[in-house]
C-alpha cells in the first residue's frame, strides 16, 4: 500500500528504492536516527579489543619504532621536537582510517549478508540514514583518537589549550573519511573492493599528508600537489592545535575541509537515495 491508501501498480508505478524514508524528508525522526546510530556504534563497543585496542596498539608500535630509529641529533621539525611532530599525525591517521572502515565495512557487510534492508526500510529519511552512518564513523574515530593521545601523553608534550581546535579537525577528518567510506561501501560488491580502496587510496593519502615530514619542505610540484590532499589539512591543523607546530594558517585548511565535506555529503545523500547497488 502507498501512503495515500492506493495499492501500487507494478507495471506503471515501480516502488522506489526507499519509499518509506522518502516521505519523511524534512520531518526529523530523532528516535530513528539515534537507533540506527546506536546499532552501528554498538558493534565496535561490543568488541573493544578488536575495534579499539588493536588499532591503538598498532599506532603505538609505529611511534615506538620511530622513537627508536630517530637519531638523537634530528633536531626540530616545524618548530617542535620530532616525536611531538609525529605523535598527533599518527593519532589523526588512525582517526581517519578507522572512520573510513566504520562506514565502508558496515555497508558492504550489510549488502553481502542481506541485512541492508534493515537500514533502508525503517521510516527515516535519507538525511537521517546518512547522519547515522557518519555519526558512527565520528564516534569510533574520536574514541580511538582519545585512547591514542592518552597513551602518547607520557612521552610527548601536548597543549591542552588547543583541545577545541584539535577536536574540530578530528571531527572534520572523521566526517570526510566516513563519507568516502559510504561511497566505497555502496560501490563495492565484495570485501576485496573495499580493501582495494583502503589500501590504494586511503592509506596512501594518510601517509602522504605530511605525517612524517613538513609538507612545506617538499620540492615543486610535490609541495603544491600535496595541497590537493585533504588529509594534509587535517594532519597539519590537528598537529598545530596540540603542539603549536608552524604549518601555515589553519583557517584555509578548515575552509577546504568544510567545503570537501559538504560536496561529498551531497554526493553521498544522492547515492544513498537512488543507487541501485543498495537494493537487497
Secondary structure, 3 states (H helix, E strand, C coil): CCCCCCCCCCCCCCCCCCHHHHCCCCCCCHHHHHHHHHHHHHHHHHCHHHHHHHHHHHHHHHHHHHHHHCCCCCCEECCEEHHHHHHHHHHHHHHHHHHHHHHHHHHHHHHHHCCCHHHHCCCCCHHHHHHHHHHHHHHHHHHHHHHHHHHHCCCCCCCHHHHHHHHHHHHHHHHHHHHHHHHHHHHCCCHHHHHHHHHHHHHHHHHCCCCCCCHHHCCCCHHHHHHHCHHHHHHHHHHHHHHCCCCCCHHHHHHHHHHHHHHHHHHHHHHHHHCHHHCC
